[in-house]
Amino acid sequence: MRNTPWLVRSTGMCLAALLFWSVPWASADQAPSSAPESVHPTECSSAETGNGKAFWQGKVEKASVTQHSVTVAGHSIDYRATAAEMPMTDEEGELKATVFFVAYERLAPPEAEAAPLQNQPSTPDEGQTLAQVDPAKRPLMFLFNGGPGAASVWLHLGAAGPRRVDLEANGFPPKPPFRLIDNPHTWLDACDLVFIDPVGTGYSRPAEGQERSDFYGVQQDIEWVAEFIRLYITTYKRWVSPLYVSGESYGTTRAAGLSEHLFERHGIALNGIVLVSSVLDFRTIVPTGNNDLPYVLFLPTYTAIAWYHGRLSPDLQHDLDATTREVQQWAREVYNVALAKGDTLPPDERAEVVRQLARYTALPPELIDRAELRIEPGTFRKHLLADRRQVVGRFDGRVTGKDPDPLNDKPDYDPSLTTYFAAYSSTFNDYVRRTLKYESTLPYEVLSRMVWPWDYGTDGQQGYLNVADALRNTIIQNPTMQVLVTSGYYDLATPFAATDHTIDRLLLGDDLRRNIRHTYYEAGHMLYHPAAGLSQLKAEVIALIKSAKTF
């Protein structure tokens, strides 16, 4: 597996279709009998926890507060869960929207039972945990998924939360009924967690009479999520905590813009950002008649997926990392130039490009020739396993499904989405009621269509959305901010070479380039689904917090 030093990257805007779909948690577990009854304050108040300590409830609505524990690295961690709605108002007090969130806060154990933070250096007082020191030094991370229109359930129940969907070791879902299990790789030992469902997703809704256009767009979305963060750290008195954000897919687009907006509008300087399956420059992933760049950047992912299915020649099947490096270099130095030549490409050069593309993709040479050397993701997904009448997944090229219409040129569905949607949706709807004790008759919008049409702003209307400059500007103005970028080899939604391309063009210089680390996973878009990916991501988040620590 390749593992570059701390670098900088970015990626931008995709098709006018959804990048990623968030789905609800999986579990049918019972709430602990010791959990307190739900509380539903409508004004600022304090409430008693099970150990008799008062905590700040905050100006939230329909708040349900419960206590639980999870075992991480052999140590039991007690935590408080809050599922609630944050009223979003203007300065005149008019309600504009309500934003649903789930927050997890680690409770400090008795000093005698203190467990050192996993993979984390000691705090100023040797032997203390982060939960025992000044709360101002306890890291706080805000997390969300993408879409646009996706709720935060993927990162919540797939990667970072204390409970996760029970999957097979390779990350594939089991047969229903689905369930949740404790997550030994939760990030809760390293930081408190707040999962945000932007307006129009989850249980979050605009207030009656509000215009949809006030929420459903690139800049509008950034401003409302930023306002939620400002309200949360104000209500719960976390302004001086080390602050982080984590986004997945379009959530990385949001995170990059959010980092700049928080800094410039509210004076909130983030300590770090986690970008999972990143897209900051949409020109890198949207092939069009005048944009050949994505064909070059998707090619290494085609090769990786063909490698996984054993379709490459023996010399390429030996080492995935070496093979993808070879393909990236050829794509950059040869394939890119050949596409740029267009009709002036000499016949002998064209024939050689066709031969190499067939070698690297395992697709028939005549198909590549008829496609004018330009292989779209849908074409690859449809034809790689056509002899088996199977299509490969967009979000995870390891996953395959039956091709219901072999004569159609494009896949009818994505088997790497449909196989997970029910697992997340059913388990979250059970978990939020049975364990978190939160009640709502609204449908939990895992993947919402109410946010469409999405306003991509001037960049989206005149070309391609690109928030890479926003991330670059933030790093320059906030030069201690650390960025972790993670990519899956088998991801056809946000290919890893596209992220490489964006990062390499941030032009930060060697000193600031060290702030960013890009790592790779033998996984798809939801790179935390395989057990190995889940563990790797946790370790890298711990490393990020360690590198950005201020105490």
PEPERA-V380215 format. One record per backbone hydrogen bond with DSSP energy under -1.0 kcal/mol. CO is the residue of the C=O (numbers start at 1). NH is the residue of the N-H. E is the energy in kcal/mol with one decimal. If there is no record, write none. Layout:
co=CO nh=NH e=E
co=CO nh=NH e=E
//
This chain:
co=25 nh=428 e=-2.0
co=32 nh=35 e=-1.8
co=45 nh=57 e=-3.0
co=47 nh=55 e=-1.6
co=49 nh=52 e=-1.9
co=53 nh=49 e=-1.8
co=55 nh=47 e=-1.4
co=58 nh=60 e=-2.0
co=61 nh=85 e=-2.5
co=64 nh=83 e=-2.3
co=66 nh=81 e=-3.0
co=68 nh=79 e=-2.6
co=70 nh=77 e=-3.2
co=72 nh=75 e=-1.9
co=75 nh=72 e=-3.0
co=77 nh=70 e=-2.0
co=78 nh=107 e=-2.8
co=79 nh=68 e=-2.5
co=80 nh=105 e=-2.5
co=81 nh=66 e=-2.4
co=82 nh=103 e=-2.8
co=83 nh=64 e=-2.6
co=84 nh=101 e=-2.5
co=85 nh=61 e=-3.0
co=86 nh=99 e=-2.1
co=88 nh=96 e=-3.5
co=88 nh=97 e=-1.6
co=90 nh=93 e=-2.0
co=94 nh=90 e=-1.8
co=96 nh=207 e=-2.9
co=97 nh=88 e=-3.4
co=98 nh=205 e=-1.5
co=99 nh=86 e=-3.0
co=100 nh=197 e=-2.0
co=101 nh=84 e=-2.2
co=102 nh=195 e=-3.0
co=103 nh=82 e=-2.6
co=104 nh=193 e=-2.2
co=105 nh=80 e=-2.8
co=110 nh=113 e=-1.8
co=111 nh=114 e=-1.4
co=117 nh=120 e=-2.1
co=125 nh=128 e=-2.3
co=129 nh=132 e=-1.6
co=134 nh=137 e=-3.1
co=135 nh=138 e=-1.6
co=139 nh=192 e=-2.7
co=140 nh=244 e=-2.2
co=141 nh=194 e=-2.3
co=142 nh=246 e=-2.6
co=143 nh=196 e=-2.8
co=146 nh=150 e=-2.2
co=147 nh=19 e=-3.9
co=149 nh=448 e=-3.5
co=152 nh=156 e=-2.0
co=153 nh=157 e=-3.0
co=154 nh=158 e=-1.9
co=155 nh=159 e=-1.3
co=155 nh=160 e=-2.7
co=156 nh=161 e=-1.2
co=157 nh=165 e=-2.5
co=160 nh=187 e=-1.9
co=162 nh=183 e=-2.6
co=164 nh=181 e=-2.6
co=168 nh=171 e=-2.3
co=169 nh=531 e=-2.5
co=172 nh=168 e=-2.9
co=179 nh=166 e=-2.5
co=181 nh=164 e=-2.7
co=183 nh=186 e=-1.7
co=187 nh=190 e=-1.5
co=187 nh=191 e=-1.9
co=192 nh=141 e=-2.7
co=193 nh=104 e=-3.1
co=194 nh=143 e=-2.8
co=195 nh=102 e=-1.7
co=198 nh=201 e=-2.2
co=201 nh=204 e=-2.3
co=202 nh=445 e=-2.1
co=204 nh=200 e=-1.2
co=205 nh=98 e=-2.4
co=207 nh=210 e=-2.0
co=211 nh=214 e=-1.6
co=212 nh=215 e=-2.2
co=212 nh=216 e=-2.1
co=215 nh=217 e=-1.5
co=216 nh=455 e=-1.9
co=217 nh=221 e=-2.7
co=218 nh=222 e=-1.8
co=219 nh=223 e=-2.4
co=220 nh=224 e=-2.2
co=221 nh=225 e=-2.4
co=222 nh=226 e=-2.3
co=223 nh=227 e=-1.9
co=224 nh=228 e=-2.2
co=225 nh=229 e=-2.3
co=226 nh=230 e=-2.5
co=227 nh=231 e=-2.6
co=228 nh=232 e=-2.9
co=229 nh=233 e=-2.6
co=230 nh=234 e=-1.4
co=231 nh=235 e=-3.1
co=232 nh=236 e=-2.8
co=233 nh=238 e=-2.6
co=238 nh=241 e=-1.5
co=242 nh=140 e=-2.7
co=243 nh=271 e=-3.2
co=243 nh=272 e=-1.1
co=244 nh=142 e=-2.4
co=245 nh=274 e=-2.3
co=246 nh=144 e=-1.9
co=247 nh=276 e=-2.8
co=248 nh=251 e=-2.7
co=249 nh=252 e=-2.4
co=250 nh=254 e=-2.3
co=251 nh=255 e=-2.3
co=252 nh=256 e=-2.2
co=253 nh=257 e=-1.9
co=254 nh=258 e=-2.9
co=255 nh=259 e=-2.2
co=256 nh=260 e=-1.2
co=257 nh=261 e=-2.3
co=258 nh=262 e=-3.2
co=259 nh=263 e=-1.3
co=260 nh=264 e=-2.7
co=261 nh=265 e=-2.8
co=262 nh=266 e=-1.1
co=262 nh=268 e=-2.4
co=271 nh=482 e=-2.2
co=272 nh=245 e=-1.4
co=273 nh=484 e=-2.8
co=274 nh=247 e=-2.3
co=275 nh=486 e=-2.6
co=276 nh=249 e=-2.4
co=280 nh=12 e=-2.7
co=280 nh=467 e=-2.8
co=281 nh=12 e=-1.2
co=281 nh=284 e=-1.8
co=282 nh=285 e=-1.3
co=288 nh=291 e=-1.4
co=291 nh=288 e=-1.3
co=292 nh=296 e=-1.0
co=293 nh=297 e=-1.8
co=294 nh=298 e=-2.6
co=298 nh=302 e=-2.0
co=299 nh=303 e=-2.3
co=300 nh=304 e=-2.1
co=301 nh=305 e=-2.4
co=302 nh=306 e=-2.6
co=303 nh=307 e=-2.5
co=304 nh=308 e=-2.3
co=305 nh=309 e=-1.9
co=306 nh=311 e=-2.9
co=307 nh=310 e=-1.7
co=313 nh=316 e=-1.7
co=313 nh=317 e=-1.2
co=319 nh=323 e=-2.4
co=320 nh=324 e=-2.6
co=321 nh=325 e=-1.9
co=322 nh=326 e=-2.1
co=323 nh=327 e=-2.3
co=324 nh=328 e=-2.5
co=325 nh=329 e=-2.2
co=326 nh=330 e=-2.3
co=327 nh=331 e=-3.0
co=328 nh=332 e=-2.1
co=329 nh=333 e=-2.6
co=330 nh=334 e=-2.8
co=330 nh=335 e=-1.9
co=331 nh=336 e=-2.4
co=334 nh=338 e=-2.4
co=335 nh=339 e=-2.3
co=336 nh=340 e=-1.6
co=337 nh=341 e=-1.3
co=341 nh=344 e=-2.3
co=342 nh=345 e=-1.6
co=346 nh=350 e=-2.5
co=347 nh=351 e=-2.5
co=348 nh=352 e=-1.6
co=349 nh=353 e=-2.3
co=350 nh=354 e=-2.6
co=351 nh=355 e=-2.1
co=352 nh=356 e=-2.3
co=353 nh=357 e=-2.7
co=354 nh=358 e=-2.3
co=355 nh=359 e=-1.8
co=356 nh=360 e=-2.4
co=357 nh=361 e=-1.9
co=358 nh=362 e=-2.0
co=364 nh=368 e=-1.8
co=365 nh=369 e=-2.4
co=366 nh=370 e=-2.2
co=367 nh=371 e=-1.6
co=368 nh=373 e=-2.4
co=369 nh=372 e=-1.6
co=371 nh=374 e=-1.7
co=376 nh=380 e=-2.1
co=377 nh=381 e=-2.7
co=378 nh=382 e=-1.8
co=379 nh=383 e=-1.9
co=380 nh=384 e=-2.2
co=381 nh=392 e=-1.4
co=383 nh=386 e=-1.3
co=385 nh=388 e=-1.6
co=385 nh=390 e=-1.7
co=386 nh=389 e=-1.2
co=389 nh=403 e=-2.6
co=391 nh=401 e=-2.0
co=394 nh=492 e=-2.4
co=395 nh=525 e=-4.3
co=396 nh=399 e=-1.6
co=399 nh=393 e=-2.4
co=401 nh=391 e=-2.6
co=405 nh=408 e=-1.8
co=414 nh=417 e=-2.0
co=414 nh=418 e=-2.1
co=415 nh=419 e=-1.1
co=417 nh=420 e=-1.7
co=417 nh=421 e=-1.9
co=420 nh=424 e=-2.1
co=421 nh=425 e=-2.6
co=422 nh=426 e=-2.3
co=423 nh=427 e=-1.2
co=424 nh=428 e=-2.1
co=425 nh=429 e=-2.0
co=426 nh=430 e=-1.4
co=427 nh=431 e=-2.9
co=428 nh=432 e=-3.1
co=430 nh=434 e=-3.2
co=431 nh=435 e=-1.7
co=431 nh=436 e=-2.3
co=432 nh=438 e=-2.9
co=444 nh=446 e=-1.4
co=445 nh=202 e=-2.8
co=446 nh=151 e=-2.3
co=449 nh=452 e=-1.5
co=455 nh=218 e=-2.9
co=456 nh=460 e=-1.4
co=457 nh=461 e=-1.8
co=458 nh=462 e=-2.2
co=459 nh=463 e=-1.3
co=465 nh=13 e=-1.7
co=465 nh=282 e=-2.7
co=467 nh=471 e=-1.7
co=468 nh=472 e=-2.5
co=469 nh=473 e=-2.9
co=470 nh=474 e=-2.0
co=471 nh=475 e=-2.4
co=472 nh=476 e=-2.2
co=473 nh=477 e=-2.3
co=474 nh=478 e=-2.8
co=478 nh=481 e=-2.1
co=482 nh=273 e=-2.1
co=483 nh=517 e=-2.6
co=484 nh=275 e=-3.4
co=485 nh=519 e=-2.6
co=486 nh=277 e=-2.5
co=487 nh=521 e=-2.0
co=488 nh=491 e=-1.2
co=490 nh=397 e=-2.7
co=495 nh=499 e=-1.3
co=496 nh=500 e=-2.2
co=497 nh=501 e=-2.4
co=498 nh=502 e=-1.9
co=499 nh=503 e=-2.5
co=500 nh=504 e=-2.6
co=503 nh=506 e=-1.8
co=509 nh=513 e=-2.2
co=512 nh=515 e=-1.8
co=513 nh=516 e=-1.6
co=515 nh=483 e=-2.5
co=517 nh=485 e=-3.4
co=518 nh=4 e=-1.0
co=519 nh=487 e=-2.1
co=521 nh=489 e=-3.0
co=521 nh=523 e=-2.0
co=523 nh=490 e=-2.8
co=525 nh=527 e=-1.8
co=526 nh=529 e=-2.4
co=530 nh=534 e=-2.3
co=531 nh=535 e=-2.0
co=532 nh=536 e=-2.3
co=533 nh=537 e=-2.7
co=534 nh=538 e=-1.8
co=535 nh=539 e=-2.2
co=536 nh=540 e=-2.0
co=537 nh=541 e=-2.2
co=538 nh=542 e=-2.4
co=539 nh=543 e=-2.0
co=540 nh=544 e=-2.1
co=541 nh=545 e=-2.5
co=542 nh=546 e=-2.4
co=543 nh=547 e=-2.5
co=544 nh=548 e=-1.8
//
